Amino acid sequence: MPNKRSLLMGAHFMNGDVACAEGAIAAGCRFFAGYPITPATEIAEHLSQRMPEFGGIYIQMEDEIASMAAVLGASYAGLKAMTATSGPGFSLMQENIGLAVMTEAPCVIVDIMRGGPSTGQPTLPSQQDVMQARWGSHGDYATVALAPSSVQEMFDLTLEAFNLAETYRVPAMLLGDEIVAHMYEKLVIPPPDKLRIVNRKRPNVPREEYVPFKPDEDLVPPMACFGEGYRFHATGLTHDEHGYPQTSSSEAQQKLVTRLCNKIRKNEDRIVRVEETMLDDADVAVVAYGIVARSALSAVRKAREKGIKAGLLRLITLWPFPEKRVAQVAKQVKAIVVPEMNCGQMVLEVERAAKETPVAFLSKLGEEPHTPLEILEEIRRNS
Amino acid sequence: MVEQVTHPLSKYLRADMMPHIWCPGCGNGIVLNCFVHALDELKTDLDKLIVVSGIGCIGRTAGYTNTDSFHTTHGRSIAFATGVKLANPELEVVIVSGDGDLFAIGGNHFIHAARRNIGIKVICANNFNYGMTGGQFGPTTPLESVTTTSPYGNIEHPFNLVHLAAAAGAIYVARWTTLHVRRLTQSIEKMMQKEGFCFIEVISPCPEIYGRYNKMRTGLEMMEWYKKASVVESFSDPAKAEITKEKIVVGEFVDTEKLSYEKLFHEKIAQINERSIQ
């Protein structure tokens, strides 16, 4: 049991869900609203114990729609806030993820992916929600999604998701899967003063001069919180920089929605993270993420042992998609292999970036991710 | 020289949001008027008041009040407000929204917030239909009413909102019509001073849409109905608080005390942290 009122530090052996919860606390999250769902429940359970120790709030809402709405309320009241769910709950959250986008409410949504569609296979892993994370809510927008491959990353990337949410005022998503959520591994947590924690930009003008949705050069508006005397209005309607509804102005729609997309697109180079292994001289590149990337790494090593020049590009950021890097790699290799635990989602993005370079897709659904041998076989076929 | 005269209550409103979107004869302005009168009477600190609305005609209220305000997605005002209130219990959080928003799409959030006794205050303008989308029947539309989606007369039994709120656990429940301006204002004042989940239903005319299809084409005709039919039966059984052509039962139905969710939560936090220090 962790000590009360203290952040964890040092080496631990824990599962991914608990690591995610501890990452949130380390990031300064002090509000969790959620609804029990396999395989994300352990995040809620752990935070129901830990949040009160830090004076934070744990509330179990009546459903995921309400959970997401409460998270936005807490975010506007000034707290770092999150929820955690799996596919069916993620679907219900899409409505208010759109509201978070529109009102630029920083928050984190953890989706521990299980087999879908619908109720699917609650206790088994998948990577079937990656497109939903990008396009799940209606209307045009851009946001951030990160894909952890280990228990360590369940901690690190949860913290990073908060930093990105606070920096860009977006709902940031962590797309784990049942395996990284439930497996136990070593986790090393640096002391709190070694962690990079970002807090939202605050207004630096007198209250009467505050224009709540007027962006700075980075396209992100500074954020005041409820109860501080700024007396501002926010709405899910298309609005002007004052937050006032503009329901019939084409110009307002053009300006707002373009900025909401551009604040991610134009900051892509600052956001995107990938991990590269043996790519420099590779003839075949494997592009993978999440739990599948671990099998892919093993496959790439086995290929090298057999004299095949294979390399791995592991996507840590799924959204924005690391398009530039994938395009560069595509120019250099003969073929790209994309293994995913779905019927072909991120592979569409890879194909788009790869242009003429052939892309081979390897699907796997159900209990286990691809074995290294399955991926090795695909590398061999394409070498 | 012409003297500039400002309305004594103008500080409660965002003048730059005017003109409002409401139709002639609509009761929403009366609801807003009573609300700001109550704020004035209580000398409410506007910096600490958060007004939240959902979608619908009355949902624009959040934008019209000169406080921090948030206009949520349809039906989600209570869930959003729950997050606000828990994150900062010092804030006074008031929801002004409509019957369709709060009781159809948002019905689940309403009963659970009442059950938890979260300290948010809900004012529901009940106009018996979905006005903004052009007048479809909703969860409070009386039987046999004609709307654009019940052209042969409504066959759905309506909710009795005060009975629902009382059963779900609200600590203050009242119903008035927009004719009961003084009682409604006093009721809002009373509600604002309570700690816990409170609910006021305001029967409000929608002559341009609901009235048009139901032989009450002006706000005045609807107000005359309220005048003729309203009976104050305070602290009577809310289950029997009917709304019919002949009788509209109004009054206060529940006024009790119960520890609020936020109070219990913060007491729990204090206990936990005391234990850990020992």
Interface residues (C-beta under 8 A of the other chain):
Chain A: K4 R5 R30 F31 A33 P52 E53 G55 I57 I59 M61 E62 D63 I65 A66 S67 A69 A70 V71 L72 G73 A74 S75 Y76 A77 G78 L79 A81 E95 N96 G98 L99 T103 F226 G227 E228 G229 Y230 R231 F232 H233 A234 T235 G236 L237 H242 Y244 P245
Chain B: R14 D16 M17 L46 D47 K48 I50 V52 R60 A62 G63 N66 T67 D68 S69 F70 H71 T72 T73 R76 A79 F80 A81 T82 G83 V84 K85 L86 A87 N88 E90 L91 N108 H109 H112 F265 K268 I269 I272 N273 R275 S276
